[in-house]
């Protein structure tokens, strides 16, 4: 892979249906190859520089079931039912919904979708299974915002984007429109945090 991988966008694909962003990712074998380790290192570096929240290998044009997640303090402070998570990697990840816990819709954007953002319905609780970088198998139930992030990232590994999850009753539009709609939905205190977060994003752009 290139030393400085770039995020790819579904809007730039000549044939979006054949884009790597729309394909199911290949499972990763253990022990990890040097190539896999390089991919993981590049993803960690990129996600940290972006300021979170998640990044999947297909987004940097790598056809493998690898995702990195990082929820910094400011993001956790803005969202409901959220807490900080240090930068970590999930390999061969999959999830099952806990349907009896229902769904909720909340605002999402995507690094690989540059023209639209909006409310996405997600399960409140899921059972997630994955392997760590060391190959340890993990199976646990997750809830709240972290469960939302997991669903978003594992969707990427299965060729699904937020545009595939939008429903007719969910608000969606340009990133700028959705950021303003999201801002209006927040308390005064959280609006201040959101504005700070957006300023940090601009500096990183």
N, C-alpha and C positions, 0 to 999 in steps of 0.2 A: 504494500500500500504506500501511497505518497507520504513523505515525511510530514507534510502539513495538509492533512485531509480537509476537505471542504464539505459543508452541509449541502445536500442536493434538495431541489424543490420540485414538487410534483408539477407545478406550472411550467417548468422548463423541459419536461419530458416530451420527446417527439411523439411517442405513443404512451400516454399515461397508464393504460392498462398493462403494458409490458414493463413499466418502470420497476426497478428493484424495490421501490416503496410499496408496490402492490403485490409483491410475491411473499410466500411463506418462507421464512428464513431457515437455513440449514442448521441442524443440531451440531453442537461443538463436542469434540472428543477430548477425553482426558487421558494422560496429562496434557496440559495446554501446550501447543506448539509455540515456537518463537514468534511466528506471525500473529497468532492469537494474542499473545502477550503484548505485542506492539500495538495491535488494534485497541486493546483495553487501556493501555497507557495513553494512547492518543485521545480516546474518548474521555477519560478522566480529566486530562488536561483541558480539553475543549469545554467540557461541561462546567468545570470550575471557573474558567475564564468567562463563560456565558452567564454565570451566576445561578445555575440550576435551570430547570427542575429535573428533567430527564432527557436522555439521549440514547437512541437505539442504533445499533450498527448499520442497518439499512440506510439511515439518514446520512451516513458518510460513505455510502455506496459499497458497503461490505455485507455480503449475503450470509450473515451468521446470526445465531440466536444469542446475542449479547446486548445487554442494556446497562446503562449507568444511571444512578439516581442520586440527587443531592438536593436537600431541602434546607436552605439557609434560614437563619432566624427571621429575617425580614419577611420572607415568603410565608413562613409559618404564622407570623403575627397578623398577616393580612387575611389569611384563609380561616374558614371555620373548621373546627375539629381537626386541627393540624398541629404538628410538632416538628421540631428540627430533626433532620436525619443527616448524618455525615455522608460524605461521598462513598458510595459502595456499588458493587457490580453484581448483577444477576445473570446467570448463564443457563440456557435451556429452560427459560421461564415459561410457565403456563398458569392459568388460574381457572377456578370454577366459581360461578356466582353463588352467593347464599341468597336465593331469591326471596325467601320469607322476610328478609330484612329490608326489602324494597329498593327503590332507586331514588336519586335526586339529580337535579340538573344544576350545573355551575359553569362559570365561564372558563374556557380553555383556549389556548392558542397553541401553535405548533411551529417549531423551527423549520419544518419542511413544507409548510403551507403559508405562503406569503401574502395571499390576497383575501383571506377570510379567517375569522375567529368567531366564537360564539358559545352559547350554552350547549353542553353535551350531557345527555343522561347517562349516569353510571350507577352501578350497584353500590349500595352503602357498605356491604361486607363481601369479602371474597376469601376463598382458600387458595393461597398461592404456593406453588412448588417451583424450586429452582436449585441450582448448584452454585456454590461460592467459587471463587478463583482457585481454591485448593481442592475443589471437587466434592466438598461436603454437601450432602443432600438436605435441603431445608423444606419443610412443609408447615405452614402456619396460617392462621386466620388474621386478616388485616381489615381495618375499618377506617372510616373518615377520609381525609384528604390523601393520606398515603395510599389507600386503596384505589383512589381515583388515579393517582399518578401511575401506579402499577398497571391499571387497566389501559391507560393511554399508551404506556411503553410496550406492553405485551401486545396490544393491537398492532403496533408497528412491526413486531416480529411475525405477525400473521397477515401482513399486507393491508392493514386497515388504518385509515386516517380519520381525523376529526370530521372531515367532510362526509365520510361514510356513516357517521354516527348522528349527524344533525337530523332532527325531525321537524315536521311542519309547525309544531307548536313551540319550538325552541328558538329564541332570539339569536340571530347571527347576521354578520355583516363584516365590514372592513375592520382591521385591527384597531384603528383609531376610534371608530364608532363603538366598538365593543369595550374598549378601555374606558370611554366616557360613560357608557351604560353601567359598567361594573363600578366605576367610581361613584356614581350616583346611588348605587345600592348599598354603599358602605357607610359606617358611622364616620363622624368627623375625624376621630382619632385614626381610623384605618385609612381614610382618604389621604391624610398626611403621609402615612407609611407607603401607600401606593404611589404617590407622587415622588417620594424619595426613591422607591424601587425603579420607577420609570426613568428618573434622571440617571441612576446608575446604569441602566440598560443603554441609554444613549451614549454614555461615556465608553461603554464596551463595544459599541457598534463600529 
